[in-house]
Amino acid sequence: MQRVDFGFKKVTPAEKTELVRGVFSSVAARYDVMNDLMSLGSHRLFKRMTVEMSGVREGQRVLDLAGGTGDLAALFADVVGASGTVVLTDINAEMMAVGRERLLNRGFAQVQFCQADGEMLPFPDNSFHCVSIGFGLRNFTNKVSALAELQRILKPGGVLLVLEFSKPENPVVDAGYRLFQAFWPGMGKLLTQDAQSYRYLVESIRVHPDQEALKVMLEDAGFEHVSYHNLISGVAAIHRGVKPVEYDPEDSDPEP
């Protein structure tokens, strides 16, 4: 039987899906507080940079996959305006409930909500101008299937942005980052009464593909012009890929 990573453990795909669901159900209420502590607030800057790299314009359609509590969805909603649409999708009902309450309270009527599995999205082909995933891809049971789904639902020329923890390229930064991560389970225990979920977080970062490997995965999924931008020497990275525009000779202008 196929086994996949759940942190440092090997489990079945069905087990990982349920275990990840349990992790985020457990921490949903204090998720944003922990994010600020673990990143020293830098995750907010990273998300703004992600939106700036998207090229999204007013009136467009954006999917915020694994959108959780809605940080990225709110930033995209400001950009697409009242004439655009942002769909916040998450597999976890508790996380999405926090995001829904926050965004509706802020008056973002252009944000829609859809609880769905990122590997089987309920959207037609060529539906979105942009898809973002903020700190969520490493939790997917089958990353290859998820990337194929995102390629399917993007419009030709549409942009995929993956903001994710990555691998520091500077050994000094890496050593300091690992030392800092050692405190995360204790912080989780203090603030959420859940050390195990944050132990999984640390492990999931360690087993996630590095920058170059993830770049190859995006290319294998059919994206072109794939690049990445390291943040804090690679503690996190933003990967960007574009769905190809198919060339149709019949659409070209005839030779003069």
FENSULNOR-V256025 format. One record per backbone hydrogen bond with DSSP energy under -0.5 kcal/mol. CO is the residue of the C=O (numbers start at 0). NH is the residue of the N-H. Records with the same first field share a line. If there is no record, write none. Layout:
CO = NH / NH
This chain:
3 = 10
5 = 8
8 = 5 / 10
10 = 3
11 = 15
12 = 16
13 = 17
14 = 18
15 = 19
16 = 20
17 = 21
18 = 22
19 = 23
20 = 24
21 = 25
22 = 26
23 = 27
26 = 29 / 30
27 = 30
29 = 33
30 = 34
31 = 35
32 = 36
33 = 37
34 = 38
35 = 39 / 40
38 = 41
40 = 43 / 44
41 = 45
42 = 46
43 = 47
44 = 48
45 = 49
46 = 50
47 = 51
48 = 52
49 = 53
50 = 53 / 54
56 = 59
59 = 84
60 = 128 / 129
61 = 63 / 86
62 = 64 / 131
63 = 66 / 88
64 = 133
66 = 69
69 = 73
70 = 74
71 = 75
72 = 76
73 = 77
74 = 78
75 = 79
76 = 80
79 = 58
80 = 83
84 = 61
85 = 87 / 111
86 = 63 / 88
87 = 113
88 = 65 / 66
89 = 115
90 = 92
91 = 95
92 = 96
93 = 97
94 = 98
95 = 99
96 = 100
97 = 101
98 = 102
99 = 103
100 = 104
101 = 105
102 = 107
103 = 106
106 = 108
107 = 110
109 = 85 / 111
111 = 87
113 = 89 / 115
116 = 119
120 = 122
123 = 126
127 = 154
128 = 158
129 = 62
130 = 160
131 = 64
132 = 134 / 162
135 = 138
136 = 139
141 = 145
142 = 146
143 = 147
144 = 148
145 = 149
146 = 150
147 = 151
148 = 152
149 = 153
151 = 125
152 = 126 / 127
154 = 157
157 = 242
158 = 130
159 = 240
160 = 132 / 162
161 = 163 / 238
162 = 134
163 = 236
165 = 167
168 = 170
169 = 173
170 = 174
171 = 175
172 = 176
173 = 177
174 = 178
175 = 179
176 = 180
177 = 181
179 = 182
180 = 183 / 184
182 = 186
183 = 187
184 = 188
185 = 189
186 = 190
187 = 191 / 192 / 193
188 = 192
193 = 197
194 = 198
195 = 199
196 = 200
197 = 201
198 = 202
199 = 203
200 = 204
201 = 205
202 = 206
203 = 207
204 = 207
209 = 213
210 = 214
211 = 215
212 = 216
213 = 217
214 = 218
215 = 219
216 = 220
217 = 222
218 = 221
221 = 243
223 = 241
226 = 239
228 = 237
230 = 233 / 234 / 235
231 = 234
232 = 168 / 169
234 = 165
235 = 230
236 = 163 / 238
237 = 228
238 = 161
239 = 226
240 = 159
241 = 223
242 = 156
243 = 245
245 = 247
246 = 248
247 = 250
248 = 251
